[in-house]
């Protein structure tokens, strides 16, 4: 699943606010342009949503998503 929106540009602060979260390490200048749950589909600007499923745990693929260019996970 990919949630790519040509108008999607979410800053790090806005993302944290939308999910009622905090950054463990402040990301600095970060803009998310897409959300992806498949680490193989990640590219620059992608937020990788690591979901735990019945057959696989997305948390096991965070490093792969980062290697593919994900901006955050």
Backbone as JSON, one array per atom type, in Angstrom:
{
  "sequence": "XXXXXXXXXXXXXXXXXXXXXXXXXXXXXXXXXXXXXXXXXXXXXXXXXXXXXXXXXXXXXXXXXXXXXXXXX",
  "N": [[0.84, -1.17, 0.0], [0.59, 2.12, -0.85], [0.54, 5.48, -0.01], [0.55, 7.9, -1.75], [0.5, 11.25, -2.49], [0.3, 13.88, -4.61], [0.23, 16.46, -3.53], [1.09, 16.14, -0.98], [2.98, 17.17, 1.64], [4.38, 17.0, 4.47], [5.63, 18.32, 7.4], [8.12, 17.48, 9.9], [7.37, 18.34, 12.5], [4.6, 18.71, 12.12], [3.83, 16.11, 11.47], [4.38, 14.72, 13.88], [2.55, 16.02, 15.52], [0.1, 15.27, 14.3], [-0.05, 12.55, 14.84], [-0.01, 12.5, 17.51], [2.49, 12.25, 18.74], [5.97, 12.1, 19.75], [9.32, 12.97, 18.89], [12.03, 10.79, 19.21], [14.62, 11.25, 18.48], [15.3, 14.34, 17.32], [14.41, 15.11, 14.01], [15.31, 17.23, 12.47], [15.38, 19.05, 9.47], [12.82, 17.81, 7.77], [10.64, 16.47, 5.44], [7.77, 14.78, 4.68], [6.63, 13.01, 1.94], [5.23, 10.84, 1.11], [3.55, 7.87, 2.25], [4.33, 4.61, 3.21], [3.92, 1.05, 3.45], [5.39, -1.04, 2.61], [8.62, -1.91, 2.64], [10.25, -2.21, 0.43], [9.26, -0.48, -1.42], [9.89, 2.02, -0.61], [11.19, 5.34, -0.88], [13.08, 8.39, -1.32], [11.92, 10.74, 1.0], [9.8, 9.25, 1.91], [7.62, 8.05, 4.46], [7.96, 5.28, 6.38], [5.68, 3.07, 7.49], [5.8, 0.91, 9.94], [4.24, -1.94, 10.39], [2.86, -4.52, 12.4], [2.05, -7.67, 11.34], [0.19, -10.72, 10.61], [1.82, -12.49, 9.23], [4.26, -11.22, 8.9], [6.45, -8.83, 10.47], [6.6, -5.5, 10.28], [8.5, -3.99, 11.63], [10.82, -5.38, 11.48], [11.84, -4.62, 9.1], [12.68, -2.02, 9.02], [15.35, -1.1, 8.76], [15.86, -1.86, 6.11], [14.0, -0.25, 4.79], [15.09, 2.26, 5.37], [17.52, 2.02, 4.04], [16.58, 2.05, 1.48], [15.88, 4.65, 1.23], [13.93, 5.81, 2.86], [12.58, 8.49, 4.76], [11.75, 8.54, 7.35], [10.57, 6.4, 10.01]],
  "CA": [[0.0, 0.0, 0.0], [1.3, 3.38, -0.89], [-0.35, 6.63, 0.06], [1.26, 9.0, -2.37], [-0.38, 12.35, -2.83], [1.16, 14.92, -5.18], [0.25, 17.65, -2.68], [1.48, 15.77, 0.38], [4.25, 17.67, 2.16], [4.16, 17.12, 5.9], [6.87, 18.54, 8.13], [8.33, 16.62, 11.06], [6.53, 18.82, 13.6], [3.19, 18.45, 11.79], [3.63, 14.67, 11.57], [4.32, 14.38, 15.31], [1.28, 16.54, 16.02], [-1.01, 14.49, 13.74], [-0.12, 11.22, 15.46], [0.13, 12.72, 18.94], [3.76, 11.62, 19.1], [7.17, 12.9, 19.96], [10.51, 12.42, 18.24], [13.09, 10.34, 20.11], [15.75, 12.03, 17.98], [14.74, 15.36, 16.42], [14.86, 14.84, 12.64], [15.77, 18.42, 11.74], [14.58, 19.37, 8.29], [12.23, 16.59, 7.23], [9.34, 16.61, 4.81], [7.25, 13.5, 4.22], [5.87, 13.18, 0.71], [4.45, 9.63, 0.87], [3.53, 6.9, 3.33], [4.46, 3.29, 2.61], [4.04, -0.06, 4.39], [6.28, -2.02, 1.98], [9.96, -1.32, 2.67], [10.83, -2.27, -0.92], [8.69, 0.61, -2.2], [10.3, 3.3, -0.01], [12.08, 6.22, -1.64], [13.35, 9.63, -0.61], [10.74, 11.46, 1.45], [8.77, 8.31, 2.34], [7.47, 7.62, 5.84], [7.7, 3.85, 6.41], [4.83, 2.68, 8.61], [6.15, -0.47, 10.3], [3.07, -2.57, 10.99], [2.99, -5.93, 12.73], [0.99, -8.44, 10.74], [0.14, -12.13, 10.97], [2.91, -13.21, 8.58], [5.52, -10.47, 8.97], [6.46, -7.66, 11.34], [7.26, -4.41, 9.58], [9.63, -3.48, 12.4], [12.0, -6.12, 11.02], [12.24, -4.09, 7.81], [12.99, -0.59, 9.14], [16.68, -0.86, 8.19], [15.72, -1.96, 4.65], [13.31, 0.96, 4.34], [16.07, 3.35, 5.45], [18.48, 1.8, 2.95], [15.89, 2.42, 0.24], [15.69, 6.09, 1.19], [12.86, 6.32, 3.72], [12.96, 9.64, 5.57], [11.4, 8.27, 8.76], [9.8, 5.15, 10.2]],
  "C": [[0.88, 1.22, 0.0], [0.28, 4.5, -0.86], [0.43, 7.83, -0.46], [0.24, 10.03, -2.83], [0.49, 13.46, -3.38], [1.25, 16.17, -4.32], [0.71, 17.38, -1.26], [2.88, 16.29, 0.69], [4.04, 17.96, 3.63], [5.5, 17.28, 6.59], [6.95, 17.6, 9.33], [7.44, 17.05, 12.23], [5.05, 18.52, 13.35], [2.89, 16.95, 11.9], [3.5, 14.25, 13.03], [2.99, 14.83, 15.91], [0.11, 15.66, 15.56], [-1.15, 13.12, 14.4], [0.03, 11.28, 16.97], [1.39, 12.03, 19.47], [4.85, 12.62, 19.37], [8.33, 12.2, 19.28], [11.51, 12.0, 19.3], [14.38, 11.07, 19.76], [15.17, 13.05, 17.02], [15.3, 15.19, 15.0], [15.41, 16.05, 11.9], [14.82, 18.73, 10.6], [14.1, 18.07, 7.66], [10.88, 16.93, 6.64], [8.94, 15.25, 4.27], [6.36, 13.75, 3.01], [5.03, 11.95, 0.36], [4.52, 8.75, 2.11], [3.5, 5.52, 2.69], [4.53, 2.23, 3.7], [4.92, -1.18, 3.84], [7.66, -1.39, 1.87], [10.62, -1.29, 1.3], [10.36, -1.11, -1.79], [9.12, 1.99, -1.69], [11.27, 4.04, -0.92], [12.29, 7.48, -0.81], [12.05, 10.34, -0.27], [9.61, 10.58, 1.97], [8.79, 8.12, 3.86], [7.13, 6.14, 5.79], [6.9, 3.55, 7.66], [5.05, 1.2, 8.88], [4.99, -1.1, 11.06], [3.36, -4.04, 11.28], [1.78, -6.67, 12.17], [1.04, -9.89, 11.18], [1.33, -12.9, 10.39], [4.25, -12.51, 8.69], [5.34, -9.27, 9.9], [7.27, -6.57, 10.64], [8.46, -3.83, 10.31], [10.93, -4.17, 12.01], [12.57, -5.53, 9.73], [12.57, -2.59, 7.84], [14.34, -0.28, 8.51], [16.63, -0.93, 6.66], [15.03, -0.73, 4.09], [14.28, 2.15, 4.34], [17.08, 3.23, 4.31], [17.9, 2.17, 1.59], [15.54, 3.9, 0.17], [14.6, 6.66, 2.08], [13.38, 7.45, 4.62], [12.72, 9.4, 7.04], [10.64, 6.95, 8.8], [9.05, 5.25, 11.5]]
}
